[in-house]
Amino acid sequence: MPLLEPDPDILRPTSRPAAPAPDRVRDDRSPGTPEPLRGDLVALLGEDKVLTGVSDLVRYASDASPYRFMPQVVVVAEDLDDISAVLSYARGKGREVVFRAAGTSLNGQAQGEDILVDVRRHWAGVQVLDEGARVRVGPGTTVVRVNAALARHGRVLGPDPASAIACTVGGVVANNASGMTAGTTRNSYRTVASLTFVLPSGTVVDTADPGADAALAHAEPALCEGLLALKAEIEADPELVARIRAKYEIKNTNGYRLDAFLDGATPVQIMRGLMVGSEGTFGFISDIVFDTLPLDRRITTALLFFPSLTAAAAAVPVFNAAGALAVELMDGNTLRASVSVQGVPSDWADLPRSTAALLVEFRAADLAGQEAYEEAAQAAMSRLDLVAPVASVTNAFTRDTRTISGYWKARKAFVTAVGGSRPSGTTLITEDFAVPPSRLADACEALIELQTRHGFDAAVAGHAAHGNLHFLLAFDAGRPEDVDRYAAFMDEFCRLTVERFDGSLKAEHATGRNIAPFLELEWGPTATALMWRIKELIDPDGVLAPRVVLDRDPRAHLRGLKTIPRIELIADPCIECGFCEPTCPSQDVTTTPRQRIVLRREMMRQPAGSDVEEELLDAYGYDAVDTCAGDSTCKLACPVGIDTGAMMKDFRHARHSPREERVAAFTAKNFKAVEASARLAVAAADRVSDRLLTAVTRTARKAVRPDLVPEWLPEVPGAAPRGLPRTARADATAVYYPACVNRIFGGPEGREGPSLPEAVVAVSARAGKPVWIPDDVSGTCCATIWHSKGYDSGNAVMANRIVEAAWAWTNGGRLPLVVDASSCTLGIAHEVVPYLTPENKRLHQELTVVDSIVWAAEELLPGLTVHRTIDSAVLHPTCSMRHLGDEEQLRAVAEVCADEVVVPDDAGCCAFAGDRGMLHKELTESATRKEAAAVTSRHFDAHLSANRMCEVGMDHATGRSYYSVLLELERATRPEGS
């Protein structure tokens, strides 16, 4: 064991519930995957594709639903051969298989109790076809990623679920998820052009292949005969045909798509329809081709407030008739909870409980169409009785994109914002149903009465244009009386929806485990029996996702409900939605923010000292704490701003010994000497072979601790010039603060020209905005070095030092402080604040901290003349830029320097995080894999960013040489002959 390896016991929960949770993982599961299952799958697939530890099984046991089922094993499938091998093994051994991608489903359909197959990690990809008219997509690709590729062609996918930043296309198709605008005409069933899928038998079907039917008839004759026989049986029953057609006049994802037998003429066509919405019970969808839709860019939107939910619902037909593409409903509980979402007006917290709102949006292809819609909207609005209970309410249509984005951000945060404000320790249930749009007001009134009678203060929102409502219930799944109350509510709710409104019990979230017991109530015995026969025909061995769509247990929806024990305050509101996962740098190497929280909650469920808790603690140090980049992009993705990165930094702090804290504080107090020594060490290292330095540092890491000693990487740059440029304080328009990383490390090897500080001074002077570098910047730092590692004492020392120095340098805040590294800008502007003394917090409020990229884009560009440009540049926006909102300024500066500027669609955090990419290089290599593939797929004249260590990380990932965009700006604006 390394000399300074931290004791896992430090992370043991210090407070926990009085009794272990009823749904805790039992100690007999602590060894992980049992034999012979473990050995069989490792032999079949290889060790790297099979996850067997109890920590792995626990982190895959939870998704966005209120259910929790722990698999026996997790397989990370890479290709169709892996899928076929697992299915063949399961058939032969009588085992069960569930496919899981993003885990954003709300009804437990991505959870399994036997073999769980991860089909997210290796299954992403987008190929735009026919100039955007169609698109081929891998099932592990997020909706937002597909739309980013399509937007360049003026096209968009039809389905638009609120979870688009996280949910994958495979899940969208498998659940026929729709969203705000899809309704019944733009969903997957209507817009999927073709599918490739693997049947439980292992047969692969490509519905676009002209010979697909002949091939399927040869491989699966009984299946083809059975499908055609069922088609004939259905078509021979006019009453059943009419019922099927009627059920899909409104949104409906409950049960299997029986209209596939009416819409498809051949077995392959029937299977193409059945696969949509089948929730992984018929096969694995490996490839999807969509027909896309026009991306109408002329948008007019309003958020209109009404005195009651029923009044808002009654206004929906008015806007439907006016041609609105989206009419979204939000009740008072939803509006008030949305205050937790950044950008939502704070006075929404004061809205009366009865208030409701409609988010109404019109989209047109051109200005004439937009103006026509606006005229119709104004006419519709004139007939309504609107209210303005708080000052921020305008009840007006707008074209302003920022305002519109804010409205949608509040609406899309419905589940997470309301869920985040639920009582601590309660489980969240998300219900989803549809009624004929003309009955929406009646349904709202009945729903409110039912909720009140059962003691639920629920929140309601939905796609009102399509008669589709969602509501949230919170209760304690560990209390039998709360579960009984929920059960009684569900029984009455389902009868109400079906018997009074002839509605759909699942409009877009699919049946799942939640509504399976109520399937026959909605569809009746004849249609339900057909669904059972279809399942038995396609999956005769019952291999795929049993109990997900079909379940004869009337209490199946109460089985597996998960408790939500209280954890650290910063993460306690988490509802495990998974919105954070696509942005997390460690998602493919260890754990995600959601999984870090899931594992923490399982520790809290356990009795102290249980075998399971010990196993989780042993794994948590590396899997959760050490390999968290700490970039907090999870906070940006989370609608309620949960910062799991901050929680991991707190855990790092907890693991530090008093001696380590003292050493860290000592380095902060003596940072001038540390900085000088670091620069000398880098200069000396430049004269030693990379192979020797790598060997030495690897040996030291083994002896001391991998999380303390960085591994030398060949991409580490040489030393910066010994001195900074000479500048004058007189006439300076800003104070320029070269970050310590740019005072220690130089630019790219072999690149001629000025250093970054020299470039910033030069371009500022050229633009008539001279800057001044104080003589005493040496020994100061933004404090991120200590902050990222959880060294609170050192962080406090440096945070207060830099604020006091900056206040003096800027003459009490009269001049802006320009910082030349985005992470350092973020550190000084925001991250130092909690560590300041009261007096220094006051000084900090007087400072104006400006990133050098913003300085260049907004202050320098108007005064600069471009003398030369390069043909192309690729950008790496840093995660600090995302926090600061500076990405557009980076592009603006780059577009002055290059004729073509590209930001890869998969650009994200490089995870280098100061030196974390040297402590755990596997983290950066995994985080940058997709971005690096795009960067290296073609030639670029320049590779630009705005943070030296991020540039080093991208150098390591791509083999290209990244440098600051300001160096390129200096070259582009350098006068001829200079």
Secondary structure, DSSP 8 states (H G I E B T S, - for coil): --TT---GGGGS-S---SS--TT---GGGTT-S-TTHHHHHHHHH-GGGEE-SHHHHHHTSB-SSSBB---SEEEE--SHHHHHHHHHHHHHHT--EEEESS---SSSTT--SSEEEE-STT---EEEEGGGTEEEE-TTSBHHHHHHHHHTTTEE-S-B-TTTTT-BHHHHHHHT--BTTTTTTSSHHHHEEEEEEE-TTS-EEETTSTTHHHHHHHH-HHHHHHHHHHHHHHHT-HHHHHHHHHHTSS---SS--TTHHHH-SSHHHHHHHHHTT-TTSS-EEEEEEEE-EE---EEEEEEEEESSHHHHHHTHHHHHHHT-SEEEEEEHHHHHHGGGSTTS-GGGGGS-TT-EEEEEEEEESSHHHHHHHHHHHHHHHTTS-----STT-----B--HHHHHHHHHHHHTHHHHHHHTS-TT-EEEEEEEE--GGGHHHHHHHHHHHHHHTT---EEEEEGGGTEEEEEEEE-TT-HHHHHHHHHHHHHHHHIIIIIT--BS-SSS--HHHHGGGHHHHHHHHHHHHHHHHHHHH-TT--B-TTSS----TTGGGTTB-------TTTTT-----TTGGG-TTTTTS--HHHHHHHHHHHHHS-TT-HHHHHHHHHHIIIIIIT-----HHHHHSTT---HHHHHHHHHHHH--HHHHHHHHHHHHTHHHHHHHHHHHHHHHTTS-HHHHHHHHHHHHHHS-TTTS----TT---B--SS-----STT-SEEEE--HHHHHB-S-TT--S--HHHHHHHHHHHTT--EE--TT-TT---SHHHHHHT-HHHHHHHHHHHHHHHHHHTTTTTS-EEESSHHHHHIIIIITGGGS-HHHHHHHHT--EEEHHHIIIIIIGGG------EEEEEE---HHHHHHT-HHHHHHHHHHHEEEEE--TT------TTTHHHH-HHHHHHHTHHHHHHHTTS--SEEEES-HHHHHHHHHHHSS-EEEHHHHHHHHHS-TT-
